[in-house]
Amino acid sequence: MQMFSKQTLRGSLAALALVGLAACGGPDRGPPGTEATRALDRAAGTNTSGAYPAQSDGMPANPPGTEATRALDRAAGTNTSGAYPAQSDGTPANPRGTAAGRAVNRATR
């Protein structure tokens, strides 16, 4: 009586070989992430791969938020991106509510 078919045995050996090869790549094998994510990080100035911590959000090279949300914040005086905390609601530069709402409040007092 045969316990394993030849096909099952070959599949098991192939799986063991792949696991053995995967175990060879330790943390000392190169920077984190794949080459594709590192290329994205270099092109976009991000830290998706983990290989470029200086490019993480909130670092001097990359303030919080995206460039689009920071542009919105500069144009509208908001803090959607988190890069402009002085423009948050409730600060001297930006009181709570909207300008329209404050105008209605002043007019109805």
N, CA, C and O atoms as a GROMACS GRO file, in nm:
protein
  436
    1MET      N    1   0.084  -0.118   0.000
    1MET     CA    2   0.000   0.000   0.000
    1MET      C    3   0.089   0.125   0.000
    1MET      O    4   0.177   0.139   0.085
    2GLN      N    5   0.065   0.213  -0.094
    2GLN     CA    6   0.145   0.334  -0.108
    2GLN      C    7   0.080   0.447  -0.030
    2GLN      O    8  -0.040   0.472  -0.046
    3MET      N    9   0.157   0.518   0.057
    3MET     CA   10   0.102   0.623   0.142
    3MET      C   11   0.083   0.754   0.066
    3MET      O   12  -0.016   0.824   0.086
    4PHE      N   13   0.176   0.786  -0.020
    4PHE     CA   14   0.171   0.912  -0.094
    4PHE      C   15   0.185   0.882  -0.242
    4PHE      O   16   0.262   0.795  -0.283
    5SER      N   17   0.110   0.955  -0.323
    5SER     CA   18   0.129   0.940  -0.466
    5SER      C   19   0.253   1.019  -0.507
    5SER      O   20   0.300   1.105  -0.432
    6LYS      N   21   0.305   0.989  -0.625
    6LYS     CA   22   0.424   1.061  -0.672
    6LYS      C   23   0.393   1.209  -0.686
    6LYS      O   24   0.478   1.293  -0.657
    7GLN      N   25   0.273   1.242  -0.730
    7GLN     CA   26   0.235   1.382  -0.749
    7GLN      C   27   0.231   1.456  -0.615
    7GLN      O   28   0.279   1.570  -0.606
    8THR      N   29   0.177   1.396  -0.512
    8THR     CA   30   0.172   1.458  -0.380
    8THR      C   31   0.313   1.477  -0.324
    8THR      O   32   0.344   1.581  -0.266
    9LEU      N   33   0.397   1.378  -0.343
    9LEU     CA   34   0.534   1.386  -0.294
    9LEU      C   35   0.610   1.497  -0.366
    9LEU      O   36   0.683   1.573  -0.303
   10ARG      N   37   0.594   1.507  -0.498
   10ARG     CA   38   0.661   1.613  -0.573
   10ARG      C   39   0.612   1.751  -0.529
   10ARG      O   40   0.692   1.843  -0.512
   11GLY      N   41   0.482   1.766  -0.510
   11GLY     CA   42   0.426   1.893  -0.465
   11GLY      C   43   0.478   1.932  -0.328
   11GLY      O   44   0.509   2.048  -0.303
   12SER      N   45   0.488   1.835  -0.238
   12SER     CA   46   0.539   1.862  -0.104
   12SER      C   47   0.685   1.903  -0.108
   12SER      O   48   0.726   1.994  -0.036
   13LEU      N   49   0.764   1.836  -0.190
   13LEU     CA   50   0.906   1.872  -0.203
   13LEU      C   51   0.923   2.011  -0.263
   13LEU      O   52   1.010   2.087  -0.221
   14ALA      N   53   0.841   2.044  -0.361
   14ALA     CA   54   0.848   2.177  -0.422
   14ALA      C   55   0.813   2.285  -0.320
   14ALA      O   56   0.878   2.389  -0.314
   15ALA      N   57   0.710   2.259  -0.240
   15ALA     CA   58   0.670   2.356  -0.137
   15ALA      C   59   0.781   2.372  -0.034
   15ALA      O   60   0.810   2.484   0.008
   16LEU      N   61   0.842   2.264   0.009
   16LEU     CA   62   0.953   2.272   0.105
   16LEU      C   63   1.071   2.349   0.047
   16LEU      O   64   1.136   2.426   0.118
   17ALA      N   65   1.099   2.329  -0.081
   17ALA     CA   66   1.210   2.401  -0.144
   17ALA      C   67   1.180   2.551  -0.148
   17ALA      O   68   1.269   2.632  -0.121
   18LEU      N   69   1.057   2.588  -0.180
   18LEU     CA   70   1.020   2.730  -0.183
   18LEU      C   71   1.028   2.793  -0.044
   18LEU      O   72   1.075   2.906  -0.030
   19VAL      N   73   0.982   2.721   0.056
   19VAL     CA   74   0.990   2.772   0.193
   19VAL      C   75   1.136   2.789   0.234
   19VAL      O   76   1.171   2.886   0.301
   20GLY      N   77   1.220   2.695   0.195
   20GLY     CA   78   1.363   2.704   0.225
   20GLY      C   79   1.427   2.823   0.158
   20GLY      O   80   1.511   2.891   0.219
   21LEU      N   81   1.390   2.851   0.034
   21LEU     CA   82   1.444   2.967  -0.035
   21LEU      C   83   1.394   3.097   0.028
   21LEU      O   84   1.470   3.193   0.042
   22ALA      N   85   1.268   3.100   0.066
   22ALA     CA   86   1.213   3.220   0.128
   22ALA      C   87   1.281   3.248   0.262
   22ALA      O   88   1.299   3.364   0.300
   23ALA      N   89   1.318   3.143   0.332
   23ALA     CA   90   1.384   3.161   0.462
   23ALA      C   91   1.524   3.218   0.446
   23ALA      O   92   1.579   3.273   0.542
   24CYS      N   93   1.582   3.205   0.329
   24CYS     CA   94   1.718   3.257   0.307
   24CYS      C   95   1.722   3.409   0.305
   24CYS      O   96   1.825   3.468   0.337
   25GLY      N   97   1.613   3.472   0.268
   25GLY     CA   98   1.611   3.618   0.260
   25GLY      C   99   1.577   3.678   0.395
   25GLY      O  100   1.459   3.695   0.427
   26GLY      N  101   1.677   3.711   0.474
   26GLY     CA  102   1.655   3.770   0.606
   26GLY      C  103   1.655   3.921   0.600
   26GLY      O  104   1.662   3.979   0.491
   27PRO      N  105   1.648   3.986   0.716
   27PRO     CA  106   1.644   4.131   0.720
   27PRO      C  107   1.771   4.198   0.671
   27PRO      O  108   1.770   4.317   0.638
   28ASP      N  109   1.882   4.123   0.666
   28ASP     CA  110   2.007   4.180   0.620
   28ASP      C  111   2.023   4.170   0.469
   28ASP      O  112   2.132   4.193   0.416
   29ARG      N  113   1.916   4.135   0.399
   29ARG     CA  114   1.922   4.114   0.254
   29ARG      C  115   1.898   4.241   0.174
   29ARG      O  116   1.906   4.237   0.051
   30GLY      N  117   1.870   4.352   0.236
   30GLY     CA  118   1.845   4.475   0.162
   30GLY      C  119   1.744   4.562   0.235
   30GLY      O  120   1.695   4.525   0.342
   31PRO      N  121   1.715   4.677   0.178
   31PRO     CA  122   1.621   4.766   0.244
   31PRO      C  123   1.479   4.710   0.245
   31PRO      O  124   1.448   4.620   0.167
   32PRO      N  125   1.393   4.761   0.333
   32PRO     CA  126   1.256   4.712   0.340
   32PRO      C  127   1.181   4.738   0.210
   32PRO      O  128   1.219   4.823   0.131
   33GLY      N  129   1.073   4.663   0.189
   33GLY     CA  130   0.988   4.683   0.074
   33GLY      C  131   1.042   4.616  -0.050
   33GLY      O  132   1.152   4.560  -0.051
   34THR      N  133   0.961   4.623  -0.155
   34THR     CA  134   1.002   4.566  -0.283
   34THR      C  135   1.066   4.675  -0.367
   34THR      O  136   1.054   4.793  -0.335
   35GLU      N  137   1.132   4.637  -0.472
   35GLU     CA  138   1.193   4.736  -0.561
   35GLU      C  139   1.087   4.829  -0.618
   35GLU      O  140   1.112   4.948  -0.637
   36ALA      N  141   0.968   4.775  -0.646
   36ALA     CA  142   0.861   4.858  -0.701
   36ALA      C  143   0.816   4.965  -0.601
   36ALA      O  144   0.798   5.081  -0.640
   37THR      N  145   0.800   4.928  -0.474
   37THR     CA  146   0.756   5.028  -0.376
   37THR      C  147   0.868   5.127  -0.345
   37THR      O  148   0.840   5.244  -0.318
   38ARG      N  149   0.993   5.082  -0.349
   38ARG     CA  150   1.103   5.177  -0.329
   38ARG      C  151   1.112   5.275  -0.446
   38ARG      O  152   1.141   5.393  -0.426
   39ALA      N  153   1.085   5.227  -0.569
   39ALA     CA  154   1.084   5.317  -0.686
   39ALA      C  155   0.970   5.418  -0.673
   39ALA      O  156   0.988   5.536  -0.705
   40LEU      N  157   0.854   5.373  -0.626
   40LEU     CA  158   0.742   5.465  -0.602
   40LEU      C  159   0.782   5.570  -0.499
   40LEU      O  160   0.755   5.688  -0.517
   41ASP      N  161   0.846   5.527  -0.392
   41ASP     CA  162   0.890   5.621  -0.288
   41ASP      C  163   0.987   5.725  -0.343
   41ASP      O  164   0.976   5.843  -0.311
   42ARG      N  165   1.081   5.681  -0.425
   42ARG     CA  166   1.178   5.777  -0.482
   42ARG      C  167   1.107   5.875  -0.573
   42ARG      O  168   1.139   5.994  -0.572
   43ALA      N  169   1.013   5.828  -0.653
   43ALA     CA  170   0.945   5.914  -0.750
   43ALA      C  171   0.847   6.009  -0.682
   43ALA      O  172   0.838   6.126  -0.719
   44ALA      N  173   0.773   5.959  -0.583
   44ALA     CA  174   0.666   6.038  -0.522
   44ALA      C  175   0.706   6.105  -0.392
   44ALA      O  176   0.630   6.186  -0.339
   45GLY      N  177   0.824   6.072  -0.339
   45GLY     CA  178   0.866   6.132  -0.212
   45GLY      C  179   0.790   6.078  -0.094
   45GLY      O  180   0.769   6.149   0.005
   46THR      N  181   0.748   5.952  -0.101
   46THR     CA  182   0.670   5.889   0.007
   46THR      C  183   0.757   5.786   0.080
   46THR      O  184   0.876   5.771   0.051
   47ASN      N  185   0.696   5.714   0.174
   47ASN     CA  186   0.765   5.608   0.246
   47ASN      C  187   0.678   5.484   0.251
   47ASN      O  188   0.664   5.422   0.356
   48THR      N  189   0.619   5.446   0.138
   48THR     CA  190   0.533   5.329   0.130
   48THR      C  191   0.609   5.202   0.165
   48THR      O  192   0.557   5.114   0.232
   49SER      N  193   0.734   5.193   0.119
   49SER     CA  194   0.814   5.072   0.139
   49SER      C  195   0.873   5.062   0.279
   49SER      O  196   0.906   4.953   0.325
   50GLY      N  197   0.888   5.174   0.347
   50GLY     CA  198   0.954   5.176   0.476
   50GLY      C  199   1.104   5.197   0.464
   50GLY      O  200   1.175   5.202   0.565
   51ALA      N  201   1.153   5.210   0.340
   51ALA     CA  202   1.296   5.226   0.318
   51ALA      C  203   1.342   5.372   0.330
   51ALA      O  204   1.462   5.399   0.339
   52TYR      N  205   1.248   5.465   0.331
   52TYR     CA  206   1.282   5.608   0.334
   52TYR      C  207   1.208   5.678   0.448
   52TYR      O  208   1.117   5.756   0.422
   53PRO      N  209   1.246   5.652   0.575
   53PRO     CA  210   1.172   5.710   0.687
   53PRO      C  211   1.175   5.863   0.690
   53PRO      O  212   1.084   5.925   0.746
   54ALA      N  213   1.275   5.925   0.630
   54ALA     CA  214   1.281   6.072   0.629
   54ALA      C  215   1.171   6.131   0.541
   54ALA      O  216   1.141   6.250   0.552
   55GLN      N  217   1.110   6.048   0.454
   55GLN     CA  218   1.003   6.095   0.366
   55GLN      C  219   0.864   6.065   0.422
   55GLN      O  220   0.765   6.086   0.353
   56SER      N  221   0.855   6.018   0.546
   56SER     CA  222   0.726   5.990   0.607
   56SER      C  223   0.650   6.119   0.632
   56SER      O  224   0.710   6.226   0.644
   57ASP      N  225   0.517   6.108   0.640
   57ASP     CA  226   0.436   6.226   0.672
   57ASP      C  227   0.482   6.286   0.804
   57ASP      O  228   0.511   6.213   0.899
   58GLY      N  229   0.488   6.417   0.809
   58GLY     CA  230   0.526   6.486   0.931
   58GLY      C  231   0.674   6.513   0.945
   58GLY      O  232   0.716   6.580   1.039
   59MET      N  233   0.754   6.463   0.853
   59MET     CA  234   0.898   6.488   0.857
   59MET      C  235   0.926   6.619   0.782
   59MET      O  236   0.844   6.659   0.699
   60PRO      N  237   1.038   6.685   0.808
   60PRO     CA  238   1.068   6.812   0.739
   60PRO      C  239   1.062   6.802   0.587
   60PRO      O  240   1.022   6.897   0.521
   61ALA      N  241   1.101   6.688   0.531
   61ALA     CA  242   1.099   6.672   0.386
   61ALA      C  243   0.957   6.647   0.333
   61ALA      O  244   0.932   6.663   0.214
   62ASN      N  245   0.865   6.609   0.421
   62ASN     CA  246   0.729   6.577   0.377
   62ASN      C  247   0.631   6.607   0.489
   62ASN      O  248   0.603   6.520   0.571
   63PRO      N  249   0.577   6.730   0.494
   63PRO     CA  250   0.482   6.763   0.600
   63PRO      C  251   0.354   6.679   0.589
   63PRO      O  252   0.333   6.613   0.487
   64PRO      N  253   0.270   6.679   0.693
   64PRO     CA  254   0.149   6.597   0.690
   64PRO      C  255   0.061   6.628   0.570
   64PRO      O  256   0.063   6.739   0.516
   65GLY      N  257  -0.016   6.529   0.528
   65GLY     CA  258  -0.112   6.546   0.419
   65GLY      C  259  -0.047   6.532   0.282
   65GLY      O  260   0.073   6.510   0.270
   66THR      N  261  -0.130   6.546   0.180
   66THR     CA  262  -0.080   6.539   0.043
   66THR      C  263  -0.060   6.681  -0.008
   66THR      O  264  -0.106   6.777   0.053
   67GLU      N  265   0.010   6.694  -0.118
   67GLU     CA  266   0.032   6.827  -0.175
   67GLU      C  267  -0.102   6.892  -0.209
   67GLU      O  268  -0.118   7.013  -0.194
   68ALA      N  269  -0.198   6.812  -0.256
   68ALA     CA  270  -0.329   6.868  -0.291
   68ALA      C  271  -0.400   6.924  -0.168
   68ALA      O  272  -0.457   7.033  -0.175
   69THR      N  273  -0.397   6.852  -0.055
   69THR     CA  274  -0.465   6.903   0.064
   69THR      C  275  -0.390   7.020   0.124
   69THR      O  276  -0.451   7.111   0.181
   70ARG      N  277  -0.256   7.021   0.112
   70ARG     CA  278  -0.182   7.137   0.161
   70ARG      C  279  -0.212   7.260   0.076
   70ARG      O  280  -0.220   7.372   0.128
   71ALA      N  281  -0.228   7.241  -0.057
   71ALA     CA  282  -0.264   7.353  -0.145
   71ALA      C  283  -0.403   7.405  -0.109
   71ALA      O  284  -0.425   7.526  -0.107
   72LEU      N  285  -0.496   7.315  -0.080
   72LEU     CA  286  -0.631   7.356  -0.036
   72LEU      C  287  -0.621   7.436   0.093
   72LEU      O  288  -0.686   7.539   0.107
   73ASP      N  289  -0.540   7.388   0.186
   73ASP     CA  290  -0.524   7.459   0.314
   73ASP      C  291  -0.469   7.599   0.294
   73ASP      O  292  -0.517   7.694   0.356
   74ARG      N  293  -0.369   7.612   0.208
   74ARG     CA  294  -0.312   7.745   0.184
   74ARG      C  295  -0.414   7.838   0.120
   74ARG      O  296  -0.422   7.956   0.155
   75ALA      N  297  -0.493   7.786   0.026
   75ALA     CA  298  -0.590   7.869  -0.046
   75ALA      C  299  -0.711   7.904   0.040
   75ALA      O  300  -0.760   8.017   0.035
   76ALA      N  301  -0.758   7.808   0.118
   76ALA     CA  302  -0.883   7.828   0.193
   76ALA      C  303  -0.860   7.865   0.339
   76ALA      O  304  -0.956   7.899   0.409
   77GLY      N  305  -0.736   7.860   0.386
   77GLY     CA  306  -0.710   7.891   0.526
   77GLY      C  307  -0.759   7.784   0.621
   77GLY      O  308  -0.795   7.813   0.735
   78THR      N  309  -0.760   7.658   0.575
   78THR     CA  310  -0.806   7.546   0.657
   78THR      C  311  -0.688   7.463   0.704
   78THR      O  312  -0.572   7.498   0.679
   79ASN      N  313  -0.717   7.352   0.773
   79ASN     CA  314  -0.613   7.259   0.818
   79ASN      C  315  -0.654   7.116   0.785
   79ASN      O  316  -0.640   7.026   0.869
   80THR      N  317  -0.706   7.094   0.665
   80THR     CA  318  -0.749   6.961   0.623
   80THR      C  319  -0.634   6.862   0.625
   80THR      O  320  -0.651   6.747   0.665
   81SER      N  321  -0.515   6.906   0.582
   81SER     CA  322  -0.400   6.818   0.572
   81SER      C  323  -0.334   6.791   0.707
   81SER      O  324  -0.266   6.689   0.723
   82GLY      N  325  -0.352   6.878   0.802
   82GLY     CA  326  -0.282   6.867   0.930
   82GLY      C  327  -0.148   6.939   0.929
   82GLY      O  328  -0.078   6.939   1.030
   83ALA      N  329  -0.113   7.000   0.816
   83ALA     CA  330   0.017   7.068   0.805
   83ALA      C  331   0.012   7.211   0.857
   83ALA      O  332   0.117   7.272   0.878
   84TYR      N  333  -0.107   7.264   0.879
   84TYR     CA  334  -0.122   7.404   0.923
   84TYR      C  335  -0.208   7.411   1.049
   84TYR      O  336  -0.321   7.459   1.043
   85PRO      N  337  -0.157   7.366   1.164
   85PRO     CA  338  -0.239   7.364   1.285
   85PRO      C  339  -0.285   7.503   1.329
   85PRO      O  340  -0.388   7.515   1.396
   86ALA      N  341  -0.212   7.608   1.292
   86ALA     CA  342  -0.254   7.743   1.330
   86ALA      C  343  -0.382   7.783   1.260
   86ALA      O  344  -0.449   7.877   1.303
   87GLN      N  345  -0.418   7.713   1.152
   87GLN     CA  346  -0.540   7.745   1.077
   87GLN      C  347  -0.657   7.657   1.117
   87GLN      O  348  -0.761   7.660   1.051
   88SER      N  349  -0.643   7.578   1.223
   88SER     CA  350  -0.752   7.492   1.269
   88SER      C  351  -0.865   7.576   1.325
   88SER      O  352  -0.843   7.689   1.368
   89ASP      N  353  -0.987   7.520   1.325
   89ASP     CA  354  -1.101   7.589   1.386
   89ASP      C  355  -1.072   7.617   1.533
   89ASP      O  356  -1.015   7.533   1.603
   90GLY      N  357  -1.112   7.733   1.578
   90GLY     CA  358  -1.098   7.767   1.718
   90GLY      C  359  -0.967   7.835   1.754
   90GLY      O  360  -0.943   7.862   1.872
   91THR      N  361  -0.882   7.863   1.658
   91THR     CA  362  -0.758   7.935   1.685
   91THR      C  363  -0.779   8.083   1.650
   91THR      O  364  -0.873   8.115   1.578
   92PRO      N  365  -0.694   8.172   1.699
   92PRO     CA  366  -0.711   8.315   1.668
   92PRO      C  367  -0.713   8.343   1.518
   92PRO      O  368  -0.782   8.434   1.473
   93ALA      N  369  -0.637   8.265   1.439
   93ALA     CA  370  -0.634   8.288   1.295
   93ALA      C  371  -0.761   8.238   1.226
   93ALA      O  372  -0.792   8.281   1.115
   94ASN      N  373  -0.835   8.147   1.291
   94ASN     CA  374  -0.954   8.088   1.229
   94ASN      C  375  -1.055   8.052   1.338
   94ASN      O  376  -1.054   7.939   1.387
   95PRO      N  377  -1.142   8.146   1.377
   95PRO     CA  378  -1.240   8.116   1.482
   95PRO      C  379  -1.336   8.004   1.440
   95PRO      O  380  -1.347   7.970   1.322
   96ARG      N  381  -1.404   7.948   1.538
   96ARG     CA  382  -1.496   7.836   1.510
   96ARG      C  383  -1.604   7.876   1.411
   96ARG      O  384  -1.645   7.992   1.404
   97GLY      N  385  -1.648   7.775   1.333
   97GLY     CA  386  -1.754   7.797   1.236
   97GLY      C  387  -1.701   7.853   1.105
   97GLY      O  388  -1.580   7.863   1.085
   98THR      N  389  -1.793   7.890   1.018
   98THR     CA  390  -1.755   7.947   0.889
   98THR      C  391  -1.775   8.097   0.891
   98THR      O  392  -1.845   8.150   0.978
   99ALA      N  393  -1.714   8.165   0.796
   99ALA     CA  394  -1.731   8.311   0.788
   99ALA      C  395  -1.878   8.345   0.767
   99ALA      O  396  -1.928   8.441   0.825
  100ALA      N  397  -1.947   8.268   0.686
  100ALA     CA  398  -2.090   8.293   0.662
  100ALA      C  399  -2.171   8.274   0.790
  100ALA      O  400  -2.259   8.355   0.821
  101GLY      N  401  -2.140   8.169   0.863
  101GLY     CA  402  -2.211   8.144   0.988
  101GLY      C  403  -2.186   8.252   1.090
  101GLY      O  404  -2.278   8.291   1.162
  102ARG      N  405  -2.064   8.301   1.098
  102ARG     CA  406  -2.033   8.409   1.192
  102ARG      C  407  -2.102   8.539   1.151
  102ARG      O  408  -2.146   8.616   1.236
  103ALA      N  409  -2.113   8.563   1.020
  103ALA     CA  410  -2.183   8.683   0.972
  103ALA      C  411  -2.330   8.678   1.009
  103ALA      O  412  -2.388   8.778   1.050
  104VAL      N  413  -2.391   8.560   0.996
  104VAL     CA  414  -2.532   8.545   1.033
  104VAL      C  415  -2.547   8.567   1.183
  104VAL      O  416  -2.641   8.633   1.227
  105ASN      N  417  -2.456   8.512   1.261
  105ASN     CA  418  -2.464   8.530   1.407
  105ASN      C  419  -2.454   8.678   1.446
  105ASN      O  420  -2.528   8.724   1.533
  106ARG      N  421  -2.363   8.751   1.381
  106ARG     CA  422  -2.350   8.894   1.413
  106ARG      C  423  -2.476   8.972   1.370
  106ARG      O  424  -2.517   9.065   1.439
  107ALA      N  425  -2.535   8.934   1.260
  107ALA     CA  426  -2.650   9.006   1.207
  107ALA      C  427  -2.775   8.979   1.290
  107ALA      O  428  -2.864   9.064   1.296
  108THR      N  429  -2.784   8.864   1.354
  108THR     CA  430  -2.905   8.827   1.428
  108THR      C  431  -2.894   8.856   1.576
  108THR      O  432  -2.986   8.823   1.651
  109ARG      N  433  -2.788   8.915   1.623
  109ARG     CA  434  -2.775   8.945   1.766
  109ARG      C  435  -2.851   9.067   1.802
  109ARG      O  436  -2.852   9.108   1.918
   0.00000   0.00000   0.00000
